[in-house]
Amino acid sequence: MRRLLLAGAGHAHLALLAALCEEPLRGLRITLVSPHARQIYSGMLPGVIAGNYRRDEAEIDVAGLAERAHVELHAGAIARFDAERRSVVLDDGSEIPYDLASFNVGSRVDTSLSGAGYATPVKPFEALLQRLQGGVFRRIAIAGGGAGGAELAMALRVHGAAVTLYSERAMAPAQLAERVERVLRGMGVDFRPGMAVSAIEPGPLVVAGASRQEFDIVLLATGAAPLPWLKSSGLARDARGFVQVGGTLQSTSHPEVFASGDCASLSGGELPKSGVYAVRQGEALAQTFRNLAQGQAPIEYQPQRRALLLMSCGRRYAIAQWGSRTAQGGWVWRWKNRIDRAWIRRLAGEKRGEQK
């Protein structure tokens, strides 16, 4: 029986596992490698920080999901990957061979900024929460003013911290950027658009142009960077180091390897690194692996033309963006809350309408 290795439990593999729970896959022996048996759902992380959710409400039971999908879970993080040998080596030294592999390992925060070691990256989320809960931080800086950085700024502001958000470039589209800036300033966040952090020094002290300001903690919400072990993997990668894949989500250099989500770069059209796109990729992978188990060809992944963005804004308020249309209010938060809870319930194996 051929061995399928699923590396990582990102949105794509979670969607794949959920599909396998509904219809088991025969003909492949499947192993999932993931660092955590339980992990925080990124879409609800700001809500946990703001106090809208308990941590357990926003956690995904990866081990339980894998068990229901008839997939063996191997807890651990990848240390090395060798595409030629078709094997991965984990941080505990164990080696897992495969015939087919699928990577949905996400990305890390870009730490190329001078003095990044004096800051706390926002990923992994479990480490971020532990850091925030381990001290009292009254003056908080966030380097990186994308949607993720803005959500964190508003969530932290709920607890009364003085939050400064440095943003190198504006969000797109302009309608979204205008709404986000109004809400940030309305909440008292010191928002500094067009002001990139150039360095972080001991203190920690943020250097941004001629400005130098000291904080209790600096959070790095800068752009995505590939995981270090991909560099020596032997897989074809794009200019930034992410795995290059074609329309079937197969590696352009090793067709037995698939990649999805943040760690992948789609040839012919780069997609936003968003969980909404990754979920669709996971659904495509589910059909592809069913086909491969029956000796048929993989299917083409068809990305949606646009994706819904829902940004939480502290206490039960949110902003929505769909193409050039935007909206905001408590009703948007309730909409986002229903979607997020439905996703958690699906991964927990609960039927529609069930509550824990």
Helices and strands as residue ranges (DSSP letters): E 2-7, H 11-22, E 28-34, E 38-40, G 42-44, H 45-50, G 55-58, E 59-61, H 62-68, E 72-75, E 78-82, E 87-90, E 95-97, E 100-103, E 108-109, G 116-118, E 120-121, H 125-133, E 139-143, H 147-157, E 162-167, H 174-186, E 190-193, E 199-201, E 205-208, E 211-214, E 217-220, E 224-225, G 228-232, E 243-245, E 257-259, G 261-263, E 264-266, H 275-293, E 309-312, E 318-322, E 325-329, H 330-347
